[in-house]
Amino acid sequence: MSNVTVRVPEELKGRMKRCKSVNWSEVARKAFEDAARKEEIQRAAESIKNLRTESKTEWDGAKEIRKWRDAAK
């Protein structure tokens, strides 16, 4: 596992010291993971949006499902 240094204001460091039952490394790991996941989801959504914009064909999910259902009859 890698080490990361995080700077916090002295006032916050004092408050953190008083919360002895909190595992601050775990809190930071979870916050970093959440931020990375949100960024990845945002990039994926942007990629999907770009693909839809660049696509030359109009695709409608409901029409496609109806086509397959009608073909199965």
PDB file with SEQRES, HELIX, SHEET and CRYST1 records, atoms N, CA, C and O in Angstrom:
SEQRES   1 A   73  MET SER ASN VAL THR VAL ARG VAL PRO GLU GLU LEU LYS          
SEQRES   2 A   73  GLY ARG MET LYS ARG CYS LYS SER VAL ASN TRP SER GLU          
SEQRES   3 A   73  VAL ALA ARG LYS ALA PHE GLU ASP ALA ALA ARG LYS GLU          
SEQRES   4 A   73  GLU ILE GLN ARG ALA ALA GLU SER ILE LYS ASN LEU ARG          
SEQRES   5 A   73  THR GLU SER LYS THR GLU TRP ASP GLY ALA LYS GLU ILE          
SEQRES   6 A   73  ARG LYS TRP ARG ASP ALA ALA LYS                              
HELIX    1 AA1 GLU A   10  ARG A   18  1                                   9    
HELIX    2 AA2 TRP A   24  GLU A   54  1                                  31    
HELIX    3 AA3 GLY A   61  ALA A   72  1                                  12    
CRYST1    1.000    1.000    1.000  90.00  90.00  90.00 P 1           1          
ATOM      1  N   MET A   1       0.848  -1.166   0.000  1.00  0.00           N  
ATOM      2  CA  MET A   1       0.000   0.000   0.000  1.00  0.00           C  
ATOM      3  C   MET A   1       0.895   1.231   0.000  1.00  0.00           C  
ATOM      4  O   MET A   1       1.946   1.234   0.641  1.00  0.00           O  
ATOM      5  N   SER A   2       0.490   2.268  -0.710  1.00  0.00           N  
ATOM      6  CA  SER A   2       1.268   3.504  -0.804  1.00  0.00           C  
ATOM      7  C   SER A   2       0.887   4.480   0.304  1.00  0.00           C  
ATOM      8  O   SER A   2      -0.197   4.404   0.884  1.00  0.00           O  
ATOM      9  N   ASN A   3       1.800   5.386   0.577  1.00  0.00           N  
ATOM     10  CA  ASN A   3       1.539   6.456   1.543  1.00  0.00           C  
ATOM     11  C   ASN A   3       1.212   7.732   0.807  1.00  0.00           C  
ATOM     12  O   ASN A   3       1.776   8.013  -0.251  1.00  0.00           O  
ATOM     13  N   VAL A   4       0.290   8.513   1.371  1.00  0.00           N  
ATOM     14  CA  VAL A   4      -0.079   9.813   0.831  1.00  0.00           C  
ATOM     15  C   VAL A   4      -0.069  10.800   1.987  1.00  0.00           C  
ATOM     16  O   VAL A   4      -0.578  10.508   3.069  1.00  0.00           O  
ATOM     17  N   THR A   5       0.505  11.957   1.755  1.00  0.00           N  
ATOM     18  CA  THR A   5       0.531  12.993   2.783  1.00  0.00           C  
ATOM     19  C   THR A   5      -0.577  13.986   2.490  1.00  0.00           C  
ATOM     20  O   THR A   5      -0.727  14.446   1.358  1.00  0.00           O  
ATOM     21  N   VAL A   6      -1.354  14.317   3.514  1.00  0.00           N  
ATOM     22  CA  VAL A   6      -2.447  15.262   3.377  1.00  0.00           C  
ATOM     23  C   VAL A   6      -2.227  16.379   4.388  1.00  0.00           C  
ATOM     24  O   VAL A   6      -1.973  16.124   5.566  1.00  0.00           O  
ATOM     25  N   ARG A   7      -2.324  17.600   3.922  1.00  0.00           N  
ATOM     26  CA  ARG A   7      -2.168  18.748   4.823  1.00  0.00           C  
ATOM     27  C   ARG A   7      -3.549  19.227   5.259  1.00  0.00           C  
ATOM     28  O   ARG A   7      -4.455  19.390   4.442  1.00  0.00           O  
ATOM     29  N   VAL A   8      -3.686  19.445   6.558  1.00  0.00           N  
ATOM     30  CA  VAL A   8      -4.929  19.973   7.113  1.00  0.00           C  
ATOM     31  C   VAL A   8      -4.576  21.145   8.026  1.00  0.00           C  
ATOM     32  O   VAL A   8      -3.468  21.208   8.560  1.00  0.00           O  
ATOM     33  N   PRO A   9      -5.514  22.067   8.202  1.00  0.00           N  
ATOM     34  CA  PRO A   9      -5.256  23.191   9.125  1.00  0.00           C  
ATOM     35  C   PRO A   9      -5.041  22.682  10.553  1.00  0.00           C  
ATOM     36  O   PRO A   9      -5.559  21.632  10.934  1.00  0.00           O  
ATOM     37  N   GLU A  10      -4.271  23.438  11.332  1.00  0.00           N  
ATOM     38  CA  GLU A  10      -3.972  23.055  12.718  1.00  0.00           C  
ATOM     39  C   GLU A  10      -5.242  22.836  13.532  1.00  0.00           C  
ATOM     40  O   GLU A  10      -5.316  21.905  14.334  1.00  0.00           O  
ATOM     41  N   GLU A  11      -6.246  23.697  13.324  1.00  0.00           N  
ATOM     42  CA  GLU A  11      -7.499  23.577  14.075  1.00  0.00           C  
ATOM     43  C   GLU A  11      -8.164  22.231  13.795  1.00  0.00           C  
ATOM     44  O   GLU A  11      -8.658  21.579  14.715  1.00  0.00           O  
ATOM     45  N   LEU A  12      -8.179  21.814  12.526  1.00  0.00           N  
ATOM     46  CA  LEU A  12      -8.768  20.527  12.174  1.00  0.00           C  
ATOM     47  C   LEU A  12      -7.943  19.381  12.754  1.00  0.00           C  
ATOM     48  O   LEU A  12      -8.506  18.401  13.241  1.00  0.00           O  
ATOM     49  N   LYS A  13      -6.635  19.490  12.707  1.00  0.00           N  
ATOM     50  CA  LYS A  13      -5.760  18.455  13.280  1.00  0.00           C  
ATOM     51  C   LYS A  13      -6.074  18.272  14.766  1.00  0.00           C  
ATOM     52  O   LYS A  13      -6.116  17.141  15.250  1.00  0.00           O  
ATOM     53  N   GLY A  14      -6.296  19.370  15.496  1.00  0.00           N  
ATOM     54  CA  GLY A  14      -6.652  19.279  16.915  1.00  0.00           C  
ATOM     55  C   GLY A  14      -7.978  18.569  17.117  1.00  0.00           C  
ATOM     56  O   GLY A  14      -8.115  17.734  18.011  1.00  0.00           O  
ATOM     57  N   ARG A  15      -8.949  18.902  16.288  1.00  0.00           N  
ATOM     58  CA  ARG A  15     -10.251  18.233  16.389  1.00  0.00           C  
ATOM     59  C   ARG A  15     -10.120  16.746  16.080  1.00  0.00           C  
ATOM     60  O   ARG A  15     -10.744  15.910  16.734  1.00  0.00           O  
ATOM     61  N   MET A  16      -9.307  16.426  15.084  1.00  0.00           N  
ATOM     62  CA  MET A  16      -9.107  15.015  14.724  1.00  0.00           C  
ATOM     63  C   MET A  16      -8.444  14.248  15.872  1.00  0.00           C  
ATOM     64  O   MET A  16      -8.802  13.101  16.140  1.00  0.00           O  
ATOM     65  N   LYS A  17      -7.487  14.875  16.543  1.00  0.00           N  
ATOM     66  CA  LYS A  17      -6.797  14.220  17.664  1.00  0.00           C  
ATOM     67  C   LYS A  17      -7.761  13.880  18.796  1.00  0.00           C  
ATOM     68  O   LYS A  17      -7.586  12.874  19.483  1.00  0.00           O  
ATOM     69  N   ARG A  18      -8.788  14.727  18.990  1.00  0.00           N  
ATOM     70  CA  ARG A  18      -9.756  14.488  20.062  1.00  0.00           C  
ATOM     71  C   ARG A  18     -10.705  13.338  19.728  1.00  0.00           C  
ATOM     72  O   ARG A  18     -11.349  12.796  20.626  1.00  0.00           O  
ATOM     73  N   CYS A  19     -10.800  12.962  18.466  1.00  0.00           N  
ATOM     74  CA  CYS A  19     -11.670  11.855  18.036  1.00  0.00           C  
ATOM     75  C   CYS A  19     -10.830  10.587  17.932  1.00  0.00           C  
ATOM     76  O   CYS A  19     -10.508  10.133  16.835  1.00  0.00           O  
ATOM     77  N   LYS A  20     -10.483  10.027  19.071  1.00  0.00           N  
ATOM     78  CA  LYS A  20      -9.550   8.908  19.108  1.00  0.00           C  
ATOM     79  C   LYS A  20     -10.102   7.614  18.513  1.00  0.00           C  
ATOM     80  O   LYS A  20      -9.327   6.749  18.105  1.00  0.00           O  
ATOM     81  N   SER A  21     -11.411   7.466  18.456  1.00  0.00           N  
ATOM     82  CA  SER A  21     -11.980   6.215  17.953  1.00  0.00           C  
ATOM     83  C   SER A  21     -12.089   6.181  16.420  1.00  0.00           C  
ATOM     84  O   SER A  21     -12.457   5.155  15.847  1.00  0.00           O  
ATOM     85  N   VAL A  22     -11.771   7.294  15.765  1.00  0.00           N  
ATOM     86  CA  VAL A  22     -11.902   7.364  14.305  1.00  0.00           C  
ATOM     87  C   VAL A  22     -10.591   6.941  13.660  1.00  0.00           C  
ATOM     88  O   VAL A  22      -9.519   7.416  14.034  1.00  0.00           O  
ATOM     89  N   ASN A  23     -10.689   6.034  12.679  1.00  0.00           N  
ATOM     90  CA  ASN A  23      -9.532   5.626  11.894  1.00  0.00           C  
ATOM     91  C   ASN A  23      -9.436   6.590  10.705  1.00  0.00           C  
ATOM     92  O   ASN A  23     -10.088   6.387   9.681  1.00  0.00           O  
ATOM     93  N   TRP A  24      -8.620   7.633  10.849  1.00  0.00           N  
ATOM     94  CA  TRP A  24      -8.557   8.684   9.839  1.00  0.00           C  
ATOM     95  C   TRP A  24      -7.986   8.185   8.519  1.00  0.00           C  
ATOM     96  O   TRP A  24      -8.336   8.710   7.461  1.00  0.00           O  
ATOM     97  N   SER A  25      -7.127   7.197   8.559  1.00  0.00           N  
ATOM     98  CA  SER A  25      -6.603   6.623   7.316  1.00  0.00           C  
ATOM     99  C   SER A  25      -7.730   5.970   6.526  1.00  0.00           C  
ATOM    100  O   SER A  25      -7.793   6.104   5.304  1.00  0.00           O  
ATOM    101  N   GLU A  26      -8.613   5.270   7.215  1.00  0.00           N  
ATOM    102  CA  GLU A  26      -9.746   4.631   6.549  1.00  0.00           C  
ATOM    103  C   GLU A  26     -10.724   5.676   5.998  1.00  0.00           C  
ATOM    104  O   GLU A  26     -11.261   5.515   4.902  1.00  0.00           O  
ATOM    105  N   VAL A  27     -10.947   6.739   6.762  1.00  0.00           N  
ATOM    106  CA  VAL A  27     -11.819   7.821   6.296  1.00  0.00           C  
ATOM    107  C   VAL A  27     -11.245   8.424   5.015  1.00  0.00           C  
ATOM    108  O   VAL A  27     -11.980   8.665   4.058  1.00  0.00           O  
ATOM    109  N   ALA A  28      -9.949   8.665   4.997  1.00  0.00           N  
ATOM    110  CA  ALA A  28      -9.305   9.239   3.815  1.00  0.00           C  
ATOM    111  C   ALA A  28      -9.371   8.268   2.636  1.00  0.00           C  
ATOM    112  O   ALA A  28      -9.668   8.685   1.517  1.00  0.00           O  
ATOM    113  N   ARG A  29      -9.100   6.977   2.869  1.00  0.00           N  
ATOM    114  CA  ARG A  29      -9.166   5.975   1.794  1.00  0.00           C  
ATOM    115  C   ARG A  29     -10.549   5.960   1.149  1.00  0.00           C  
ATOM    116  O   ARG A  29     -10.676   5.954  -0.076  1.00  0.00           O  
ATOM    117  N   LYS A  30     -11.584   5.954   1.992  1.00  0.00           N  
ATOM    118  CA  LYS A  30     -12.956   5.932   1.469  1.00  0.00           C  
ATOM    119  C   LYS A  30     -13.260   7.200   0.680  1.00  0.00           C  
ATOM    120  O   LYS A  30     -13.889   7.135  -0.376  1.00  0.00           O  
ATOM    121  N   ALA A  31     -12.820   8.351   1.180  1.00  0.00           N  
ATOM    122  CA  ALA A  31     -13.060   9.621   0.475  1.00  0.00           C  
ATOM    123  C   ALA A  31     -12.335   9.626  -0.870  1.00  0.00           C  
ATOM    124  O   ALA A  31     -12.893  10.077  -1.870  1.00  0.00           O  
ATOM    125  N   PHE A  32     -11.104   9.134  -0.903  1.00  0.00           N  
ATOM    126  CA  PHE A  32     -10.353   9.075  -2.157  1.00  0.00           C  
ATOM    127  C   PHE A  32     -11.023   8.123  -3.139  1.00  0.00           C  
ATOM    128  O   PHE A  32     -11.133   8.426  -4.328  1.00  0.00           O  
ATOM    129  N   GLU A  33     -11.469   6.979  -2.645  1.00  0.00           N  
ATOM    130  CA  GLU A  33     -12.153   5.990  -3.495  1.00  0.00           C  
ATOM    131  C   GLU A  33     -13.443   6.567  -4.068  1.00  0.00           C  
ATOM    132  O   GLU A  33     -13.721   6.409  -5.257  1.00  0.00           O  
ATOM    133  N   ASP A  34     -14.222   7.227  -3.236  1.00  0.00           N  
ATOM    134  CA  ASP A  34     -15.481   7.833  -3.696  1.00  0.00           C  
ATOM    135  C   ASP A  34     -15.222   8.894  -4.762  1.00  0.00           C  
ATOM    136  O   ASP A  34     -15.914   8.939  -5.780  1.00  0.00           O  
ATOM    137  N   ALA A  35     -14.230   9.742  -4.530  1.00  0.00           N  
ATOM    138  CA  ALA A  35     -13.917  10.801  -5.494  1.00  0.00           C  
ATOM    139  C   ALA A  35     -13.443  10.201  -6.815  1.00  0.00           C  
ATOM    140  O   ALA A  35     -13.830  10.678  -7.882  1.00  0.00           O  
ATOM    141  N   ALA A  36     -12.609   9.160  -6.757  1.00  0.00           N  
ATOM    142  CA  ALA A  36     -12.124   8.514  -7.977  1.00  0.00           C  
ATOM    143  C   ALA A  36     -13.284   7.854  -8.727  1.00  0.00           C  
ATOM    144  O   ALA A  36     -13.373   7.956  -9.950  1.00  0.00           O  
ATOM    145  N   ARG A  37     -14.167   7.179  -7.995  1.00  0.00           N  
ATOM    146  CA  ARG A  37     -15.317   6.518  -8.623  1.00  0.00           C  
ATOM    147  C   ARG A  37     -16.228   7.544  -9.304  1.00  0.00           C  
ATOM    148  O   ARG A  37     -16.673   7.322 -10.429  1.00  0.00           O  
ATOM    149  N   LYS A  38     -16.505   8.657  -8.633  1.00  0.00           N  
ATOM    150  CA  LYS A  38     -17.348   9.700  -9.221  1.00  0.00           C  
ATOM    151  C   LYS A  38     -16.725  10.247 -10.500  1.00  0.00           C  
ATOM    152  O   LYS A  38     -17.421  10.467 -11.491  1.00  0.00           O  
ATOM    153  N   GLU A  39     -15.423  10.464 -10.477  1.00  0.00           N  
ATOM    154  CA  GLU A  39     -14.725  10.973 -11.662  1.00  0.00           C  
ATOM    155  C   GLU A  39     -14.789   9.962 -12.809  1.00  0.00           C  
ATOM    156  O   GLU A  39     -15.004  10.351 -13.957  1.00  0.00           O  
ATOM    157  N   GLU A  40     -14.605   8.678 -12.517  1.00  0.00           N  
ATOM    158  CA  GLU A  40     -14.676   7.640 -13.545  1.00  0.00           C  
ATOM    159  C   GLU A  40     -16.078   7.546 -14.145  1.00  0.00           C  
ATOM    160  O   GLU A  40     -16.234   7.392 -15.356  1.00  0.00           O  
ATOM    161  N   ILE A  41     -17.084   7.640 -13.296  1.00  0.00           N  
ATOM    162  CA  ILE A  41     -18.473   7.604 -13.775  1.00  0.00           C  
ATOM    163  C   ILE A  41     -18.750   8.815 -14.654  1.00  0.00           C  
ATOM    164  O   ILE A  41     -19.407   8.698 -15.689  1.00  0.00           O  
ATOM    165  N   GLN A  42     -18.251   9.974 -14.244  1.00  0.00           N  
ATOM    166  CA  GLN A  42     -18.448  11.196 -15.032  1.00  0.00           C  
ATOM    167  C   GLN A  42     -17.788  11.063 -16.405  1.00  0.00           C  
ATOM    168  O   GLN A  42     -18.376  11.437 -17.420  1.00  0.00           O  
ATOM    169  N   ARG A  43     -16.563  10.526 -16.433  1.00  0.00           N  
ATOM    170  CA  ARG A  43     -15.872  10.338 -17.716  1.00  0.00           C  
ATOM    171  C   ARG A  43     -16.603   9.337 -18.592  1.00  0.00           C  
ATOM    172  O   ARG A  43     -16.713   9.541 -19.801  1.00  0.00           O  
ATOM    173  N   ALA A  44     -17.109   8.250 -18.000  1.00  0.00           N  
ATOM    174  CA  ALA A  44     -17.852   7.246 -18.766  1.00  0.00           C  
ATOM    175  C   ALA A  44     -19.130   7.851 -19.339  1.00  0.00           C  
ATOM    176  O   ALA A  44     -19.466   7.602 -20.497  1.00  0.00           O  
ATOM    177  N   ALA A  45     -19.835   8.634 -18.551  1.00  0.00           N  
ATOM    178  CA  ALA A  45     -21.064   9.277 -19.021  1.00  0.00           C  
ATOM    179  C   ALA A  45     -20.754  10.241 -20.160  1.00  0.00           C  
ATOM    180  O   ALA A  45     -21.504  10.320 -21.134  1.00  0.00           O  
ATOM    181  N   GLU A  46     -19.659  10.965 -20.039  1.00  0.00           N  
ATOM    182  CA  GLU A  46     -19.262  11.893 -21.098  1.00  0.00           C  
ATOM    183  C   GLU A  46     -18.909  11.132 -22.381  1.00  0.00           C  
ATOM    184  O   GLU A  46     -19.244  11.579 -23.477  1.00  0.00           O  
ATOM    185  N   SER A  47     -18.240   9.994 -22.248  1.00  0.00           N  
ATOM    186  CA  SER A  47     -17.903   9.173 -23.416  1.00  0.00           C  
ATOM    187  C   SER A  47     -19.162   8.657 -24.102  1.00  0.00           C  
ATOM    188  O   SER A  47     -19.259   8.682 -25.329  1.00  0.00           O  
ATOM    189  N   ILE A  48     -20.121   8.191 -23.314  1.00  0.00           N  
ATOM    190  CA  ILE A  48     -21.383   7.701 -23.868  1.00  0.00           C  
ATOM    191  C   ILE A  48     -22.115   8.835 -24.583  1.00  0.00           C  
ATOM    192  O   ILE A  48     -22.662   8.645 -25.670  1.00  0.00           O  
ATOM    193  N   LYS A  49     -22.121  10.006 -23.966  1.00  0.00           N  
ATOM    194  CA  LYS A  49     -22.773  11.160 -24.579  1.00  0.00           C  
ATOM    195  C   LYS A  49     -22.113  11.495 -25.915  1.00  0.00           C  
ATOM    196  O   LYS A  49     -22.800  11.776 -26.896  1.00  0.00           O  
ATOM    197  N   ASN A  50     -20.788  11.465 -25.952  1.00  0.00           N  
ATOM    198  CA  ASN A  50     -20.068  11.752 -27.188  1.00  0.00           C  
ATOM    199  C   ASN A  50     -20.367  10.706 -28.257  1.00  0.00           C  
ATOM    200  O   ASN A  50     -20.550  11.048 -29.426  1.00  0.00           O  
ATOM    201  N   LEU A  51     -20.419   9.436 -27.865  1.00  0.00           N  
ATOM    202  CA  LEU A  51     -20.737   8.381 -28.831  1.00  0.00           C  
ATOM    203  C   LEU A  51     -22.130   8.579 -29.409  1.00  0.00           C  
ATOM    204  O   LEU A  51     -22.328   8.411 -30.613  1.00  0.00           O  
ATOM    205  N   ARG A  52     -23.086   8.929 -28.580  1.00  0.00           N  
ATOM    206  CA  ARG A  52     -24.447   9.157 -29.056  1.00  0.00           C  
ATOM    207  C   ARG A  52     -24.501  10.347 -30.011  1.00  0.00           C  
ATOM    208  O   ARG A  52     -25.194  10.313 -31.028  1.00  0.00           O  
ATOM    209  N   THR A  53     -23.759  11.397 -29.669  1.00  0.00           N  
ATOM    210  CA  THR A  53     -23.734  12.590 -30.504  1.00  0.00           C  
ATOM    211  C   THR A  53     -23.100  12.299 -31.865  1.00  0.00           C  
ATOM    212  O   THR A  53     -23.579  12.774 -32.895  1.00  0.00           O  
ATOM    213  N   GLU A  54     -22.020  11.515 -31.862  1.00  0.00           N  
ATOM    214  CA  GLU A  54     -21.299  11.206 -33.095  1.00  0.00           C  
ATOM    215  C   GLU A  54     -21.989  10.138 -33.936  1.00  0.00           C  
ATOM    216  O   GLU A  54     -21.694  10.006 -35.124  1.00  0.00           O  
ATOM    217  N   SER A  55     -22.891   9.385 -33.347  1.00  0.00           N  
ATOM    218  CA  SER A  55     -23.572   8.314 -34.067  1.00  0.00           C  
ATOM    219  C   SER A  55     -24.430   8.894 -35.180  1.00  0.00           C  
ATOM    220  O   SER A  55     -25.131   9.889 -34.993  1.00  0.00           O  
ATOM    221  N   LYS A  56     -24.363   8.260 -36.329  1.00  0.00           N  
ATOM    222  CA  LYS A  56     -25.114   8.752 -37.483  1.00  0.00           C  
ATOM    223  C   LYS A  56     -26.522   8.170 -37.532  1.00  0.00           C  
ATOM    224  O   LYS A  56     -27.376   8.687 -38.253  1.00  0.00           O  
ATOM    225  N   THR A  57     -26.773   7.115 -36.786  1.00  0.00           N  
ATOM    226  CA  THR A  57     -28.095   6.501 -36.806  1.00  0.00           C  
ATOM    227  C   THR A  57     -28.857   6.869 -35.547  1.00  0.00           C  
ATOM    228  O   THR A  57     -28.279   7.019 -34.470  1.00  0.00           O  
ATOM    229  N   GLU A  58     -30.131   7.007 -35.699  1.00  0.00           N  
ATOM    230  CA  GLU A  58     -31.002   7.268 -34.550  1.00  0.00           C  
ATOM    231  C   GLU A  58     -31.389   5.923 -33.968  1.00  0.00           C  
ATOM    232  O   GLU A  58     -31.964   5.094 -34.673  1.00  0.00           O  
ATOM    233  N   TRP A  59     -31.092   5.687 -32.708  1.00  0.00           N  
ATOM    234  CA  TRP A  59     -31.407   4.414 -32.074  1.00  0.00           C  
ATOM    235  C   TRP A  59     -32.392   4.662 -30.959  1.00  0.00           C  
ATOM    236  O   TRP A  59     -32.200   5.556 -30.135  1.00  0.00           O  
ATOM    237  N   ASP A  60     -33.443   3.874 -30.932  1.00  0.00           N  
ATOM    238  CA  ASP A  60     -34.473   3.996 -29.909  1.00  0.00           C  
ATOM    239  C   ASP A  60     -34.620   2.637 -29.241  1.00  0.00           C  
ATOM    240  O   ASP A  60     -35.030   1.670 -29.883  1.00  0.00           O  
ATOM    241  N   GLY A  61     -34.291   2.558 -27.974  1.00  0.00           N  
ATOM    242  CA  GLY A  61     -34.344   1.296 -27.244  1.00  0.00           C  
ATOM    243  C   GLY A  61     -35.724   0.669 -27.255  1.00  0.00           C  
ATOM    244  O   GLY A  61     -35.848  -0.544 -27.423  1.00  0.00           O  
ATOM    245  N   ALA A  62     -36.758   1.469 -27.081  1.00  0.00           N  
ATOM    246  CA  ALA A  62     -38.129   0.943 -27.060  1.00  0.00           C  
ATOM    247  C   ALA A  62     -38.484   0.331 -28.412  1.00  0.00           C  
ATOM    248  O   ALA A  62     -39.095  -0.735 -28.469  1.00  0.00           O  
ATOM    249  N   LYS A  63     -38.102   1.002 -29.506  1.00  0.00           N  
ATOM    250  CA  LYS A  63     -38.376   0.459 -30.841  1.00  0.00           C  
ATOM    251  C   LYS A  63     -37.619  -0.839 -31.078  1.00  0.00           C  
ATOM    252  O   LYS A  63     -38.145  -1.765 -31.695  1.00  0.00           O  
ATOM    253  N   GLU A  64     -36.388  -0.907 -30.590  1.00  0.00           N  
ATOM    254  CA  GLU A  64     -35.572  -2.114 -30.761  1.00  0.00           C  
ATOM    255  C   GLU A  64     -36.185  -3.282 -29.994  1.00  0.00           C  
ATOM    256  O   GLU A  64     -36.243  -4.396 -30.515  1.00  0.00           O  
ATOM    257  N   ILE A  65     -36.635  -3.048 -28.783  1.00  0.00           N  
ATOM    258  CA  ILE A  65     -37.281  -4.101 -27.991  1.00  0.00           C  
ATOM    259  C   ILE A  65     -38.556  -4.577 -28.680  1.00  0.00           C  
ATOM    260  O   ILE A  65     -38.810  -5.778 -28.774  1.00  0.00           O  
ATOM    261  N   ARG A  66     -39.357  -3.626 -29.160  1.00  0.00           N  
ATOM    262  CA  ARG A  66     -40.592  -3.986 -29.864  1.00  0.00           C  
ATOM    263  C   ARG A  66     -40.281  -4.840 -31.089  1.00  0.00           C  
ATOM    264  O   ARG A  66     -40.985  -5.814 -31.353  1.00  0.00           O  
ATOM    265  N   LYS A  67     -39.233  -4.489 -31.844  1.00  0.00           N  
ATOM    266  CA  LYS A  67     -38.839  -5.248 -33.030  1.00  0.00           C  
ATOM    267  C   LYS A  67     -38.510  -6.696 -32.659  1.00  0.00           C  
ATOM    268  O   LYS A  67     -38.954  -7.628 -33.329  1.00  0.00           O  
ATOM    269  N   TRP A  68     -37.737  -6.877 -31.596  1.00  0.00           N  
ATOM    270  CA  TRP A  68     -37.342  -8.225 -31.185  1.00  0.00           C  
ATOM    271  C   TRP A  68     -38.547  -9.017 -30.656  1.00  0.00           C  
ATOM    272  O   TRP A  68     -38.667 -10.214 -30.918  1.00  0.00           O  
ATOM    273  N   ARG A  69     -39.422  -8.360 -29.925  1.00  0.00           N  
ATOM    274  CA  ARG A  69     -40.614  -9.041 -29.413  1.00  0.00           C  
ATOM    275  C   ARG A  69     -41.530  -9.479 -30.556  1.00  0.00           C  
ATOM    276  O   ARG A  69     -42.062 -10.589 -30.545  1.00  0.00           O  
ATOM    277  N   ASP A  70     -41.710  -8.597 -31.544  1.00  0.00           N  
ATOM    278  CA  ASP A  70     -42.546  -8.938 -32.699  1.00  0.00           C  
ATOM    279  C   ASP A  70     -41.923 -10.070 -33.504  1.00  0.00           C  
ATOM    280  O   ASP A  70     -42.651 -10.914 -34.026  1.00  0.00           O  
ATOM    281  N   ALA A  71     -40.620 -10.112 -33.617  1.00  0.00           N  
ATOM    282  CA  ALA A  71     -39.943 -11.161 -34.371  1.00  0.00           C  
ATOM    283  C   ALA A  71     -40.049 -12.515 -33.680  1.00  0.00           C  
ATOM    284  O   ALA A  71     -39.990 -13.551 -34.342  1.00  0.00           O  
ATOM    285  N   ALA A  72     -40.205 -12.521 -32.354  1.00  0.00           N  
ATOM    286  CA  ALA A  72     -40.289 -13.783 -31.592  1.00  0.00           C  
ATOM    287  C   ALA A  72     -41.657 -14.423 -31.682  1.00  0.00           C  
ATOM    288  O   ALA A  72     -41.808 -15.589 -31.316  1.00  0.00           O  
ATOM    289  N   LYS A  73     -42.655 -13.703 -32.157  1.00  0.00           N  
ATOM    290  CA  LYS A  73     -44.025 -14.223 -32.210  1.00  0.00           C  
ATOM    291  C   LYS A  73     -44.188 -15.248 -33.301  1.00  0.00           C  
ATOM    292  O   LYS A  73     -45.280 -15.786 -33.484  1.00  0.00           O  
TER     293      LYS A  73                                                      
END                                                                             
